[in-house]
């Protein structure tokens, strides 16, 4: 990596070490804050190691893991439930400095910051180590924390990762951590916002590293069906079938509805588009091209007026665009010979 920095992965520990030492700004559980250290550790929780054991005595795991690398002092440590062997390391260089981002990622407990959460267990975690082979000021390093965090959230948005708790677009997982480190070499760097020279490298490397690490740890994020993505929005096929079945004459089982949708690619595409429109509907983001939401729903051939003759229409507890698209798909399947 940098002249005096080494990147090490051994068993459940990923580390960056430097004999000269690194300036750091970190949210690490051990020795976080603004510190100077010789080692930065990302410690993976071994399989079978319980949440209770971790929270009762996190230092036991940290110190025994650090000892595997012969590290006993001058270090900080983050902890992750992801397998550190599934790390991603991405680097970019400019004329004045270099950036290295090591990421481990798991997001089965994705969340959307600011929402209500009832956390029962912890799986996953997105941990970032950003090494700047350059000389950023301390405030510049704090700005890099923000830029890296924004890039992490952008990577989750790219993969359409949803919150486990509400189905909203995820911004992270519940125990994420980030460490910014620098070698202190070269001219002083003052800016690390997303549009700055340093920020562009930090953002690009972080976005790529999080994406790669997440797909290594949890490959299913890159291999989901439309029905999978609806389920992540808290709209499983069982709920869709149960709600639509409230309409007289349109009762379907989950298996029957699955068959209808999978036999109609256009219906599946329309459902995903409807889900995205319902995201806007929930947040009251009515495009100014339209006077009201009914004008938009009419563009897909579905309005409440069209279904006013259907009994129990109002009882269907589904977002409006999903509701209309489902009814249209089922009615169209009935008309087919």
N, C-alpha and C positions, 0 to 999 in steps of 0.2 A: 504494500500500500504506500503510504508516505515513507519518507526516508527512514524513520525510526519506528514505524508502526507495523505491527503484525496482526494478521487475521487468523484466528484459531477456532476450530470446531472439534470438540472432543466429548463423546458420549452426550450428556444432556446440557453441555455448556458451549455457548458461542461467545467469543471474546475478541476485543481489540486491545492490544497491549503496546506500551511504549515506555522504554526505560527513561527517556527524557521527561516524560509526563505529558498529560493533555489537559488543557483547560476545558471544563465541561459545565453545561447547564442542563439539568436533568430532573425528570419527575420520578426517578428510580426509587423503589421502596427502601433500598439501603444506600445511604450516603448520597442521596439526591441533593438538589439545590445547585448552587454555583460553587464548584469545588475544582481542585486540581488533583488528578489521580493518574496512576500508571496503568490501570486496567479498567475496562468497561465490560461487564458481564451481562449476558442474557441467559438466565438459567431456566431450563425446561423442567417442569414438574414431572417426575417419573410416573409411568403408568402404575396405577394402584395407590398412589400417594393421595390421600384424601384431602378435601377442602379443609376439613377440621384440623388435620395435622398441620397443614400449611399455615392456617391462620393462628393456631395456638403458638407455633414457634417457627416463623418463616426463616429465622436466622440459622436454624439447624440445616435446612436445605441449602441455603446460600453458602454457608461456610464449608460444608462438606463438598459442595460442587466446586467452589473456588479451589479447594485443596487438590482437586484432580489436575489442576494446571499449575500447582505449586504456588498459588497466590494466597497470601495471608494478610496483606495490608495494602493500603493505598489503592483501593478499588471501590467502585460502585456496582450495584447489581439490580437488574430488573428480573422479574419472574414471569414466566409464560406457561400456559397449558398447552401451547402448540409444540410440536416436535421441532427442536432447533435444527435437526438435520434437513428439514424442509425450508431452510433459509434461502433468501435471494440476496445477491450482492451486485449492486449496479453502481458504476462509476462514470464520471465525465470530467473532462479537463478543459480549462481555459488557459490563456497565456499566464495569468497571474496566480491561479489556484486550482486545486482539484477537489472534487467532492466524491465521497464514497458513502453509499447507504446500504446497510445490512438490515434486512427485515425478516421477522418471523410473523406469521399471521394465521389466525383462526377466527371465524366470525359467525359461529353458530348461535352466539348470543349477541347479535348485532343490536344496536340501539340507535335511537334518534335523539340527540341531546336536547333536553328540555321537556321530554315527554314523561308521563307517569310510568314508573317501572316497579314491578314486584319481583325482585330477584330471588330465585330459589337455589340456583347453583351457578357455577362459573365454568364455562368451557370456552376455549379459544383465547384470544388476546392478540392484539397487534402491537408488537414492540419494534421500535426503530432506533438504530444507532446511525447518526449522521456524522461522519468525520470530514472536517474541512481542513485540507492541507493548505493552510493560509493563516491570516492574522486578523480575524474578525474581532470587533469590540464586544464587550459583554452584552450590550443592548442589541447588537447585530445578531448575536447568537440567540437571544430571546426572539427576535424577529424570525430567525430560521426555524424556531419551534413552531411558530404560527404557520409559516409557509409549508413545513413538512406535514403538519396536521391537516391543513387544507388539501394538500396533495393526497394524503391518505383517504380523506373523505371523498375526493374526486374519483379515486380508484374504486371505492365501494359503489359509487353512483354509476361508474362505467359498467360494472357487473350487475347492476340492479339488485344489490344486496338490500334486504328489508329488515326492519326492526322486528325482533322476536316478540316484542311486547305489544306493538300496535299495528305492525304491518307497514308503517311509514318508511320512507327512504332512510337507510341507515347512515349514520355519520361516523360510527366507530363501534367498538365493542366495549363492554362495561369496565374493563380493567386495562386499557391501553396505556402504554408508557413510551416516552421518547427521550433520547439523550442526544444533545448536540455537543460535539467535541471538536477542538481545534489544536493544531500543532503550534500555532503562534508564529509561523514562519512567513516572512515577506512583509509587504506594505500593509498598512492598516486598512481593513475593510469595514465600512460603516453601515452598509445597507444589505438586507437579506429579504426584503419583500418580494412577492412573486414576479414583479417586473424588473427587479435589479439583476445585475449580472450573476451574483452569487445565488439569489433566490431562484432564478431560472434553472440553474443546475440542481439545486436542492429539490425543487418541485418536480422536475422531470425524473430525477433518479428515484425519488420517493414514490412517485406514482407508479413507475415501472416495477420497483422492488416489491411494493405491497401487492400489486396484481400478480406477479410471478409467485410470490411466497404463498398467497392465499390459494392459488390454483394448485400448488404443490401439496399443501396441507389438506385442502378440501376441494378436490377436482370437480365436484358436482356443480360448483358455481358456474362453470363453463359448459355444463351439459344438462340443462334443465328444460323441461317441456313448458308450454304455456300454462298447463294445469298446475305444474309445480310452482310457477311464479304467481299464480292466483292464490295458491295455498299459502305462500309466504306473505301475502297481503291479508291473511286471515279469511280467505274465501275458498275453503276446500270444496271439492266437488260434492261432498255430502251436504254441505250447507246450501250450495247452489241448487241442488236437486230438491232439498226439503222446502226451500222458500218458493221456488217456482211451482212446486206441487200444490201450493195453496190455491192456485187458480184452477177452477173447475175445467176439466177436459185436458189439462196439460200436465197431469201428474206423471212423474218419471222417477225411477230409482237412480241412484248414483251411477250404477253400471250402465243403465240405459242412456243417461245423459252423456256419460263418457263416450259411448259408442256414437251418439249423434254428433258430438263435437269433433271427434277424431275422423269421422267420415266427411267432414266439411272444413277443409283448410281455411276457407274464407270466414267461417264462423269463429274459428280459433283466433285468426288474426284480428277480427273485429273485437273479440273479447279482450285481447291484450291492449288494443287501442282504447277500448272503453275503460279499462282499468286505469290507464294513464289520464284519460279525461276525468275520471272520478277523483283522481288525486287533485286535479285542479278544482273540481267542484267542492271537495272537502275544504280546500283552503280559500274558497270564494274568489278564485282567479278567473272570473268571467272575461273572455277576450272582448275587447271593445268593438269588434266587428259585429257582435250580437247584442240584442236587447235583453235576452234572458236565456236561461239554460234550455228551455223547451225548443228554442230556435235551433240549437245545436243538435239536440236529440232528434229533431225532425229530419235532419240531414242524413240520418241513418235509417230513415223510414219508420221511426218509432216515436210516438208521443203518448202522453197520458190519455189524450182524447181518443186516439186510435184503439186504446184498450179499455175504454170506459165501460164497455159492455161485459167485460170479464169480471166475474164475481171475485171478491177478496183481493183485488189488485193492490189496494192500499196496504194490505196486511203483509205484503212481501217486504221483508227486511233486508234489502240489498241496495247498494249504491245505484243511482238512477241509470247510468249508462250501461252498467253490467246487467241490470234488470231488463232494460229494453232489448239489449242485444241477445240475451238468453231467450226471452220470449219469442223474438223473431226467429232465432235458430230452431227452436222447437216447433213453432208453427210451420216453418218452411219444410221441416223434415216430415211433418204430417201430410203436407200437400204432395210430397214426392211420391210417384207411383211405386 
